[in-house]
Amino acid sequence: MSTIMKAAKALSDETRLRMINLLLQKECCVCEVMQVLKISQTRASRNLNLLRDAGFLKVRKDGLWSYYSIVRKSPHDPISSLLAAVAQGLRNDPCGHKDIKNLKKAKRLRPRSCSDRKSP
């Protein structure tokens, strides 16, 4: 029960839903998420870590870089079921479509640039 409660709480925020939408498309670094969602590095990292702690994401480190991606589990796993529901719910969302379009334009910056970059 606590796993589902933690996951549901993680999905109760628009920013985190938008992050899930991006990560359903591809693995992203923090700076890509920052650019697309127009948020600070602190806010992006905090929300990505909440999603990771809830079981939705995994992080891959490569030097100073951190890459986030969706955890792929059995289709019968509760987290997979919640991800499928989110993907279905966002399928026709105009904001979600805009975010995906902007993700294609986002650039991976040097790690120092990611943390020094200010949100608009």
N, C-alpha and C positions, 0 to 999 in steps of 0.2 A: 504494500500500500504506500509506503513512504517514497518508493521510487516513482510511482505515478504522480503522487502529490508534488514532488520536487520538479518533475518534468512539466506538469501542468502550470506550476508557478513560473517556470522559465519561459513558457509560451504565452504568458499573460501580458506581454509587453510588445508594442508595435515594432520597436527597434529590433528586438530579438527575432520576431517573425520575419522582418525584412532581411536579417542576416541569414536565417535559415533558407530563405528564398534564394539568396545569392549562392550559398554553399551547396544548394541542390544542383546548381549549374556547374560549379567547379571548385577546386581547392583555392582558397584565398589567403593572402597575407593581410595583416592588420591594415596596412596602408591602402590596399584596394577597398576594404570595407569602409575606411575613413572617407575616401574620395567619393564613393557611390552614395553613402548615407549622409555625407557632409557633417560628420561628427568628429570630436577630438579623439586623439589616440587613447587617452585614459578611458573615455566612455566606450570606445570600441573594444578595447582589451577587457574591461570589466564585464561587458555583456557577452563577449565570446567565451570568457572563462565561466560565466554562469551557465551557458549552454553546454559547455564541456563537462562541468560538474554535474549537470542533470543527465548526462549520458548521450547527448545528441551529437557531440563533436569529439574529434580527436585532434591532437596537435602534433605536428612534425617539426622538429628543430633542425635547421641547417645553418650552422654558424650562429650569426646574430638574428637570423630570420626565423619566424614562427609561421607555419602554414597550417591553417585550419581546414578541416574537411568533415563531412558527414560520416558518422559511424554506421557502417553497413552491417546489420545483424539479420537474424532469421526473420522472415516476414511475419512470424507469429509472436515476435518479441513486442512488448507494449510500446517501446520507444519507436520501433519501426512502424507500428500502426499509427502512432501520433504523427510521425513524419509524413506518412502517406496522406493523412487527413489534412495536414497543413499544406502539403503540395497541391492537393485537390482544391482546397479552399482559396489558394492564391493563384490558381491557374488563370482566372479571368480578371484578376485585380489590376487596374490601370497603374497603380503605384508600383506594383511588383514588376510589371512589364517595363516600366521606365527604368527601374533599378537594374534589370537585366541588360537593357540597352546601354546604360551607363557603365556597367561592369565591363562590357566589351571595350570601352574606351579607357578604363582605368589602367594606370601604369604601376608596375612594381618599382618602388623607389629603394634606394640604398637604406639599410636599417636605420642609420642615424637620421636620414631625411624623414623616415616614417615618424620617428618619435619627436622630431623637431617641427614637423609640419603642423600648422594651426588650422583648425577647421574654419571654413568661410563664415 
